[in-house]
């Protein structure tokens, strides 16, 4: 396996996503309590979550765009109470700022620095994290999001877009991610070699296995160092 570049998933690969979303939901609710108390009363966190899920189901054309789903949910909640687009944007910013306050896995930053010193890195995510806000953008040559591209993993086209931006053929771009369907099967279907990041010691349930498997990004960086040195 000849590796000339690496594409990396973000959520649950570089940081755990669940605590981030929970904190962002709380931050949004606190903002609504302060600025739009009638909306906060009608939509406590569980009700806002139900609304967000309903908006996603009713708008399948936005399945790749979590930002648009969230803003449409906020419009639906705020508009009947007389609030306009400016308030929607401000409420979303409260949520989005917290969404980008990530707590990296302890191995992530040192491993990213080692990987970036070896090969070009590109992020490839269905989520809406902002690497610039997070402070990691300098380690990546580019960033591809489903929202920006218009399709989400596991669609082959989004993997091919990452390869195009890298200027590297798919067979030489190792895709690394935690999700068996979105990352491993998606990348394999697009012709990329695959690395499953298995932080939870899960058992692979499919007969078609990833090319390689790692417990954390330190193991990935060690593996790449050995290949480059060989």
TORKOLVO-659870 format. One line per 4 residues: number of its first residue (from 0); their letters; for each residue x, y, z of N, C-alpha, C. Coordinates in nm, 2 decimals. Layout:
residues N
NUM = a = X Y Z X Y Z X Y Z  ... $
***
This chain:
residues 230
0 = xxxx = 0.08 -0.12 0.00 0.00 0.00 0.00 0.09 0.12 0.00  0.08 0.20 -0.11 0.16 0.33 -0.12 0.07 0.44 -0.08  0.11 0.52 0.02 0.02 0.63 0.07 0.09 0.76 0.04  0.02 0.84 -0.03 0.08 0.98 -0.07 0.00 1.09 0.01 $
4 = xxxx = -0.11 1.06 0.06 -0.19 1.16 0.13 -0.29 1.09 0.22  -0.35 1.16 0.32 -0.45 1.10 0.41 -0.57 1.19 0.42  -0.69 1.14 0.40 -0.81 1.21 0.43 -0.86 1.16 0.57  -0.91 1.26 0.65 -0.95 1.23 0.79 -1.09 1.28 0.82 $
8 = xxxx = -1.17 1.19 0.87 -1.29 1.22 0.93 -1.26 1.31 1.06  -1.37 1.38 1.11 -1.35 1.47 1.22 -1.42 1.42 1.35  -1.55 1.43 1.34 -1.63 1.39 1.46 -1.61 1.25 1.50  -1.58 1.22 1.62 -1.55 1.09 1.68 -1.43 1.03 1.62 $
12 = xxxx = -1.35 1.11 1.55 -1.22 1.06 1.50 -1.11 1.15 1.57  -1.13 1.28 1.57 -1.04 1.37 1.64 -1.09 1.41 1.77  -1.22 1.41 1.79 -1.28 1.45 1.92 -1.42 1.37 1.93  -1.46 1.35 2.06 -1.60 1.29 2.08 -1.70 1.39 2.05 $
16 = xxxx = -1.80 1.36 1.97 -1.90 1.45 1.93 -2.02 1.47 2.03  -2.06 1.36 2.10 -2.18 1.37 2.18 -2.17 1.48 2.29  -2.06 1.49 2.37 -2.05 1.60 2.47 -2.05 1.74 2.40  -2.00 1.75 2.28 -2.00 1.88 2.21 -2.14 1.92 2.18 $
20 = xxxx = -2.22 1.83 2.12 -2.36 1.86 2.09 -2.44 1.89 2.21  -2.42 1.82 2.31 -2.50 1.84 2.44 -2.47 1.98 2.49  -2.34 2.02 2.49 -2.30 2.15 2.54 -2.36 2.26 2.45  -2.35 2.24 2.32 -2.41 2.34 2.22 -2.56 2.35 2.24 $
24 = xxxx = -2.63 2.25 2.26 -2.77 2.25 2.29 -2.80 2.34 2.41  -2.72 2.31 2.52 -2.74 2.39 2.64 -2.71 2.54 2.62  -2.60 2.57 2.54 -2.56 2.70 2.52 -2.67 2.78 2.44  -2.73 2.71 2.34 -2.84 2.76 2.27 -2.96 2.79 2.36 $
28 = xxxx = -3.00 2.70 2.44 -3.11 2.72 2.53 -3.09 2.83 2.63  -2.96 2.85 2.68 -2.93 2.96 2.77 -2.95 3.09 2.69  -2.91 3.09 2.57 -2.92 3.21 2.49 -3.07 3.25 2.47  -3.15 3.15 2.44 -3.29 3.17 2.42 -3.36 3.22 2.55 $
32 = xxxx = -3.31 3.16 2.66 -3.37 3.21 2.79 -3.34 3.36 2.81  -3.23 3.40 2.77 -3.19 3.54 2.78 -3.25 3.64 2.68  -3.26 3.59 2.56 -3.30 3.68 2.45 -3.44 3.66 2.40  -3.49 3.53 2.41 -3.62 3.50 2.35 -3.69 3.40 2.45 $
36 = xxxx = -3.73 3.45 2.57 -3.77 3.36 2.68 -3.90 3.29 2.64  -3.99 3.34 2.56 -4.11 3.27 2.52 -4.08 3.15 2.43  -3.98 3.16 2.35 -3.93 3.05 2.27 -3.87 2.94 2.35  -3.78 2.99 2.45 -3.72 2.89 2.54 -3.82 2.81 2.62 $
40 = xxxx = -3.93 2.88 2.66 -4.04 2.81 2.73 -4.11 2.71 2.65  -4.13 2.74 2.52 -4.20 2.65 2.43 -4.11 2.54 2.38  -3.98 2.57 2.37 -3.88 2.47 2.33 -3.77 2.45 2.42  -3.79 2.38 2.54 -3.68 2.34 2.62 -3.60 2.24 2.53 $
44 = xxxx = -3.48 2.20 2.58 -3.39 2.13 2.50 -3.45 2.00 2.44  -3.52 1.92 2.51 -3.58 1.80 2.45 -3.68 1.83 2.34  -3.76 1.94 2.35 -3.85 1.98 2.25 -3.78 2.04 2.13  -3.67 2.11 2.15 -3.59 2.16 2.04 -3.53 2.05 1.96 $
48 = xxxx = -3.49 1.95 2.03 -3.43 1.83 1.97 -3.53 1.76 1.88  -3.65 1.75 1.93 -3.76 1.68 1.85 -3.79 1.77 1.73  -3.79 1.90 1.74 -3.81 1.99 1.63 -3.70 1.97 1.53  -3.58 1.97 1.57 -3.46 1.95 1.48 -3.47 1.82 1.40 $
52 = xxxx = -3.51 1.71 1.47 -3.53 1.58 1.41 -3.64 1.59 1.30  -3.75 1.66 1.34 -3.86 1.66 1.25 -3.82 1.74 1.12  -3.75 1.85 1.14 -3.71 1.93 1.03 -3.62 1.85 0.93  -3.53 1.77 0.99 -3.45 1.68 0.91 -3.53 1.58 0.83 $
56 = xxxx = -3.63 1.52 0.89 -3.71 1.42 0.82 -3.79 1.49 0.71  -3.85 1.61 0.74 -3.93 1.68 0.64 -3.85 1.74 0.53  -3.72 1.75 0.54 -3.64 1.82 0.44 -3.52 1.73 0.40  -3.55 1.61 0.34 -3.44 1.52 0.30 -3.34 1.58 0.21 $
60 = xxxx = -3.38 1.69 0.13 -3.28 1.76 0.05 -3.17 1.83 0.13  -3.19 1.84 0.26 -3.09 1.91 0.35 -3.02 1.80 0.43  -3.03 1.68 0.39 -2.96 1.57 0.47 -2.81 1.59 0.49  -2.75 1.66 0.39 -2.61 1.68 0.39 -2.57 1.81 0.46 $
64 = xxxx = -2.66 1.88 0.51 -2.63 2.02 0.55 -2.69 2.04 0.69  -2.61 2.01 0.79 -2.66 2.02 0.93 -2.68 2.17 0.97  -2.60 2.26 0.91 -2.62 2.40 0.94 -2.76 2.45 0.89  -2.79 2.41 0.77 -2.92 2.45 0.72 -3.04 2.39 0.80 $
68 = xxxx = -3.02 2.27 0.84 -3.12 2.20 0.92 -3.14 2.28 1.05  -3.03 2.32 1.12 -3.04 2.39 1.24 -3.10 2.53 1.23  -3.06 2.60 1.12 -3.12 2.73 1.10 -3.27 2.72 1.07  -3.31 2.62 0.99 -3.45 2.61 0.96 -3.53 2.57 1.09 $
72 = xxxx = -3.47 2.49 1.17 -3.54 2.46 1.30 -3.55 2.59 1.38  -3.45 2.67 1.39 -3.46 2.80 1.47 -3.56 2.89 1.41  -3.56 2.90 1.27 -3.67 2.98 1.21 -3.81 2.94 1.24  -3.83 2.81 1.24 -3.96 2.75 1.28 -4.00 2.78 1.42 $
76 = xxxx = -3.90 2.78 1.51 -3.93 2.81 1.65 -3.95 2.96 1.68  -3.87 3.04 1.61 -3.86 3.18 1.64 -3.97 3.27 1.57  -3.99 3.23 1.44 -4.08 3.32 1.36 -4.22 3.34 1.42  -4.28 3.24 1.47 -4.42 3.26 1.52 -4.42 3.36 1.64 $
80 = xxxx = -4.31 3.38 1.70 -4.30 3.47 1.82 -4.25 3.61 1.77  -4.24 3.63 1.64 -4.21 3.76 1.59 -4.07 3.79 1.57  -3.98 3.69 1.58 -3.84 3.71 1.56 -3.80 3.69 1.42  -3.71 3.77 1.37 -3.67 3.76 1.23 -3.53 3.69 1.21 $
84 = xxxx = -3.48 3.72 1.09 -3.36 3.65 1.04 -3.24 3.68 1.13  -3.23 3.81 1.18 -3.12 3.85 1.26 -3.11 3.77 1.39  -3.23 3.74 1.44 -3.23 3.67 1.57 -3.20 3.52 1.54  -3.24 3.47 1.43 -3.21 3.33 1.39 -3.06 3.32 1.38 $
88 = xxxx = -2.99 3.41 1.31 -2.85 3.41 1.29 -2.78 3.42 1.43  -2.82 3.50 1.51 -2.76 3.52 1.65 -2.78 3.39 1.73  -2.90 3.33 1.72 -2.92 3.21 1.80 -2.83 3.10 1.74  -2.82 3.09 1.61 -2.74 2.99 1.55 -2.59 3.01 1.59 $
92 = xxxx = -2.55 3.13 1.60 -2.41 3.16 1.63 -2.38 3.11 1.78  -2.47 3.13 1.87 -2.46 3.08 2.00 -2.44 2.93 2.00  -2.52 2.86 1.92 -2.50 2.71 1.91 -2.37 2.68 1.84  -2.34 2.74 1.73 -2.22 2.71 1.65 -2.09 2.74 1.72 $
96 = xxxx = -2.08 2.84 1.80 -1.96 2.87 1.87 -1.93 2.76 1.97  -2.04 2.71 2.04 -2.02 2.60 2.13 -1.98 2.47 2.05  -2.04 2.45 1.94 -2.02 2.33 1.86 -1.87 2.32 1.82  -1.80 2.43 1.81 -1.66 2.43 1.77 -1.56 2.44 1.89 $
100 = xxxx = -1.62 2.43 2.01 -1.54 2.43 2.13 -1.51 2.28 2.16  -1.42 2.22 2.09 -1.40 2.07 2.10 -1.29 2.04 2.20  -1.30 1.92 2.25 -1.20 1.87 2.34 -1.14 1.75 2.26  -1.02 1.77 2.21 -0.95 1.67 2.13 -0.92 1.54 2.21 $
104 = xxxx = -0.93 1.43 2.15 -0.87 1.31 2.21 -0.73 1.34 2.24  -0.68 1.28 2.35 -0.54 1.31 2.39 -0.43 1.28 2.29  -0.46 1.19 2.20 -0.36 1.15 2.10 -0.37 1.23 1.98  -0.48 1.31 1.96 -0.51 1.37 1.83 -0.41 1.47 1.78 $
108 = xxxx = -0.38 1.57 1.86 -0.30 1.68 1.82 -0.15 1.64 1.79  -0.09 1.56 1.89 0.05 1.52 1.85 0.05 1.43 1.73  -0.05 1.34 1.71 -0.05 1.25 1.60 -0.07 1.33 1.47  -0.16 1.43 1.47 -0.18 1.51 1.35 -0.06 1.59 1.31 $
112 = xxxx = 0.02 1.64 1.41 0.14 1.71 1.37 0.24 1.61 1.31  0.25 1.49 1.36 0.34 1.39 1.30 0.29 1.35 1.16  0.16 1.33 1.14 0.11 1.29 1.01 0.13 1.40 0.91  0.10 1.53 0.95 0.11 1.64 0.86 0.26 1.66 0.81 $
116 = xxxx = 0.35 1.62 0.90 0.49 1.64 0.86 0.53 1.53 0.76  0.45 1.43 0.74 0.49 1.32 0.65 0.42 1.33 0.52  0.28 1.35 0.52 0.20 1.36 0.40 0.10 1.47 0.41  0.04 1.51 0.30 -0.07 1.61 0.30 -0.19 1.55 0.37 $
120 = xxxx = -0.26 1.63 0.45 -0.38 1.59 0.52 -0.50 1.67 0.46  -0.61 1.61 0.44 -0.73 1.68 0.41 -0.85 1.63 0.50  -0.93 1.71 0.55 -1.04 1.67 0.63 -1.16 1.64 0.54  -1.24 1.54 0.58 -1.35 1.50 0.50 -1.47 1.46 0.60 $
124 = xxxx = -1.56 1.55 0.61 -1.66 1.54 0.72 -1.80 1.56 0.67  -1.90 1.49 0.72 -2.04 1.52 0.70 -2.09 1.62 0.80  -2.01 1.65 0.90 -2.05 1.75 1.00 -2.01 1.89 0.96  -2.04 1.99 1.05 -2.02 2.13 1.02 -1.91 2.19 1.11 $
128 = xxxx = -1.82 2.11 1.16 -1.71 2.17 1.24 -1.63 2.27 1.15  -1.57 2.37 1.21 -1.49 2.47 1.15 -1.35 2.46 1.20  -1.26 2.40 1.12 -1.12 2.38 1.16 -1.05 2.51 1.19  -1.09 2.62 1.13 -1.03 2.75 1.16 -1.06 2.79 1.30 $
132 = xxxx = -1.19 2.78 1.34 -1.23 2.82 1.47 -1.17 2.73 1.57  -1.15 2.60 1.54 -1.10 2.51 1.63 -0.95 2.52 1.65  -0.88 2.57 1.55 -0.74 2.60 1.56 -0.65 2.49 1.50  -0.71 2.41 1.41 -0.64 2.30 1.35 -0.62 2.32 1.20 $
136 = xxxx = -0.67 2.43 1.14 -0.67 2.44 0.99 -0.53 2.44 0.93  -0.43 2.48 1.01 -0.30 2.49 0.96 -0.23 2.35 0.93  -0.29 2.25 0.99 -0.24 2.11 0.97 -0.30 2.04 0.85  -0.39 2.11 0.78 -0.46 2.05 0.67 -0.44 2.13 0.54 $
140 = xxxx = -0.42 2.06 0.43 -0.40 2.14 0.31 -0.54 2.19 0.26  -0.64 2.12 0.30 -0.78 2.16 0.26 -0.88 2.09 0.34  -1.01 2.13 0.33 -1.12 2.07 0.41 -1.24 2.06 0.32  -1.30 1.94 0.32 -1.42 1.91 0.24 -1.53 1.88 0.34 $
144 = xxxx = -1.64 1.95 0.32 -1.76 1.92 0.41 -1.87 1.88 0.32  -1.96 1.80 0.37 -2.08 1.76 0.29 -2.16 1.88 0.26  -2.17 1.98 0.35 -2.25 2.10 0.33 -2.20 2.18 0.21  -2.07 2.20 0.21 -2.01 2.27 0.10 -2.02 2.20 -0.04 $
148 = xxxx = -2.00 2.06 -0.03 -1.99 1.99 -0.16 -2.13 1.95 -0.21  -2.22 1.94 -0.12 -2.36 1.90 -0.17 -2.39 1.76 -0.16  -2.30 1.67 -0.12 -2.33 1.53 -0.10 -2.25 1.49 0.03  -2.30 1.39 0.09 -2.24 1.34 0.21 -2.18 1.20 0.19 $
152 = xxxx = -2.08 1.17 0.28 -2.04 1.03 0.29 -2.16 0.94 0.32  -2.17 0.82 0.26 -2.06 0.74 0.19 -2.06 0.76 0.04  -2.12 0.87 -0.02 -2.12 0.89 -0.16 -1.98 0.89 -0.22  -1.95 0.82 -0.32 -1.81 0.82 -0.37 -1.76 0.96 -0.42 $
156 = xxxx = -1.86 1.04 -0.46 -1.82 1.17 -0.52 -1.75 1.26 -0.42  -1.78 1.25 -0.29 -1.72 1.34 -0.20 -1.58 1.29 -0.17  -1.55 1.16 -0.17 -1.42 1.11 -0.16 -1.33 1.15 -0.28  -1.39 1.14 -0.40 -1.32 1.18 -0.52 -1.29 1.33 -0.52 $
160 = xxxx = -1.38 1.41 -0.46 -1.35 1.56 -0.45 -1.23 1.58 -0.36  -1.22 1.51 -0.25 -1.10 1.52 -0.17 -0.97 1.48 -0.24  -0.98 1.37 -0.32 -0.86 1.33 -0.40 -0.83 1.44 -0.50  -0.93 1.49 -0.56 -0.91 1.60 -0.67 -0.83 1.72 -0.61 $
164 = xxxx = -0.88 1.76 -0.49 -0.82 1.88 -0.43 -0.67 1.84 -0.38  -0.65 1.72 -0.35 -0.51 1.68 -0.31 -0.42 1.67 -0.43  -0.48 1.64 -0.55 -0.41 1.61 -0.67 -0.34 1.48 -0.66  -0.41 1.38 -0.59 -0.36 1.25 -0.58 -0.47 1.15 -0.62 $
168 = xxxx = -0.43 1.04 -0.69 -0.52 0.94 -0.73 -0.58 0.87 -0.61  -0.71 0.82 -0.61 -0.77 0.76 -0.50 -0.69 0.65 -0.43  -0.63 0.56 -0.52 -0.56 0.45 -0.46 -0.44 0.48 -0.37  -0.40 0.61 -0.37 -0.29 0.65 -0.29 -0.33 0.74 -0.18 $
172 = xxxx = -0.46 0.76 -0.16 -0.51 0.84 -0.05 -0.58 0.75 0.06  -0.52 0.74 0.18 -0.57 0.66 0.28 -0.68 0.74 0.36  -0.80 0.68 0.36 -0.91 0.75 0.44 -0.92 0.69 0.58  -0.92 0.78 0.68 -0.92 0.73 0.82 -1.05 0.79 0.88 $
176 = xxxx = -1.12 0.70 0.95 -1.25 0.74 1.01 -1.30 0.63 1.11  -1.40 0.67 1.19 -1.45 0.58 1.29 -1.57 0.50 1.24  -1.64 0.55 1.14 -1.77 0.49 1.11 -1.76 0.38 1.00  -1.80 0.26 1.03 -1.78 0.15 0.93 -1.85 0.18 0.80 $
180 = xxxx = -1.97 0.23 0.80 -2.05 0.26 0.68 -2.00 0.38 0.61  -2.00 0.49 0.68 -1.97 0.62 0.61 -1.82 0.63 0.57  -1.73 0.58 0.66 -1.59 0.60 0.63 -1.53 0.48 0.56  -1.55 0.36 0.62 -1.48 0.24 0.56 -1.54 0.20 0.43 $
184 = xxxx = -1.67 0.17 0.43 -1.74 0.13 0.31 -1.75 0.24 0.21  -1.77 0.36 0.26 -1.77 0.48 0.16 -1.64 0.49 0.09  -1.53 0.49 0.16 -1.40 0.51 0.10 -1.37 0.39 0.01  -1.40 0.27 0.05 -1.37 0.15 -0.03 -1.44 0.16 -0.16 $
188 = xxxx = -1.57 0.20 -0.15 -1.65 0.22 -0.28 -1.60 0.32 -0.37  -1.52 0.42 -0.32 -1.46 0.52 -0.40 -1.32 0.49 -0.45  -1.27 0.37 -0.41 -1.14 0.33 -0.45 -1.02 0.37 -0.37  -1.05 0.42 -0.24 -0.95 0.46 -0.15 -0.91 0.34 -0.06 $
192 = xxxx = -0.79 0.33 -0.02 -0.76 0.23 0.09 -0.82 0.29 0.22  -0.85 0.20 0.32 -0.93 0.24 0.43 -0.86 0.20 0.56  -0.87 0.30 0.66 -0.82 0.27 0.80 -0.94 0.29 0.89  -0.97 0.19 0.97 -1.08 0.21 1.07 -1.02 0.25 1.20 $
196 = xxxx = -1.06 0.36 1.25 -1.02 0.41 1.38 -1.11 0.35 1.49  -1.07 0.25 1.56 -1.16 0.17 1.65 -1.12 0.21 1.79  -1.16 0.32 1.84 -1.13 0.36 1.97 -1.20 0.28 2.08  -1.31 0.22 2.05 -1.39 0.16 2.15 -1.37 0.00 2.16 $
200 = xxxx = -1.27 -0.05 2.09 -1.24 -0.19 2.08 -1.37 -0.27 2.04  -1.44 -0.21 1.94 -1.55 -0.28 1.88 -1.51 -0.39 1.79  -1.61 -0.49 1.78 -1.58 -0.60 1.69 -1.64 -0.57 1.55  -1.55 -0.58 1.45 -1.60 -0.56 1.31 -1.70 -0.66 1.27 $
204 = xxxx = -1.82 -0.62 1.22 -1.93 -0.71 1.20 -1.95 -0.75 1.06  -1.87 -0.69 0.97 -1.89 -0.72 0.82 -1.77 -0.81 0.77  -1.81 -0.89 0.67 -1.70 -0.98 0.62 -1.60 -0.90 0.54  -1.64 -0.79 0.49 -1.54 -0.70 0.41 -1.48 -0.61 0.51 $
208 = xxxx = -1.35 -0.63 0.54 -1.28 -0.56 0.65 -1.21 -0.44 0.60  -1.18 -0.34 0.68 -1.09 -0.23 0.64 -0.95 -0.28 0.61  -0.88 -0.21 0.54 -0.74 -0.25 0.50 -0.65 -0.25 0.63  -0.67 -0.16 0.72 -0.60 -0.15 0.84 -0.69 -0.10 0.95 $
212 = xxxx = -0.65 -0.13 1.07 -0.73 -0.09 1.19 -0.64 -0.04 1.30  -0.68 0.08 1.36 -0.60 0.14 1.47 -0.68 0.17 1.59  -0.62 0.17 1.70 -0.70 0.20 1.83 -0.70 0.35 1.85  -0.60 0.42 1.80 -0.59 0.57 1.81 -0.50 0.62 1.70 $
216 = xxxx = -0.49 0.75 1.70 -0.41 0.82 1.59 -0.26 0.80 1.61  -0.22 0.78 1.74 -0.08 0.75 1.76 -0.03 0.63 1.69  -0.12 0.52 1.69 -0.08 0.40 1.62 -0.08 0.43 1.47  -0.16 0.51 1.42 -0.16 0.55 1.27 -0.03 0.62 1.24 $
220 = xxxx = 0.01 0.72 1.32 0.13 0.79 1.30 0.25 0.70 1.31  0.25 0.60 1.40 0.36 0.51 1.41 0.37 0.42 1.28  0.25 0.38 1.24 0.25 0.30 1.12 0.30 0.37 1.00  0.26 0.50 0.99 0.31 0.58 0.87 0.46 0.60 0.88 $
224 = xxxx = 0.51 0.63 1.00 0.65 0.65 1.02 0.73 0.53 0.97  0.68 0.41 1.01 0.75 0.28 0.97 0.75 0.27 0.82  0.64 0.30 0.76 0.63 0.29 0.61 0.73 0.38 0.54  0.73 0.51 0.59 0.82 0.60 0.53 0.97 0.57 0.55 $
228 = xx = 1.00 0.52 0.67 1.14 0.48 0.70 1.18 0.35 0.62  1.09 0.27 0.58 1.12 0.14 0.53 1.19 0.15 0.39 $
***
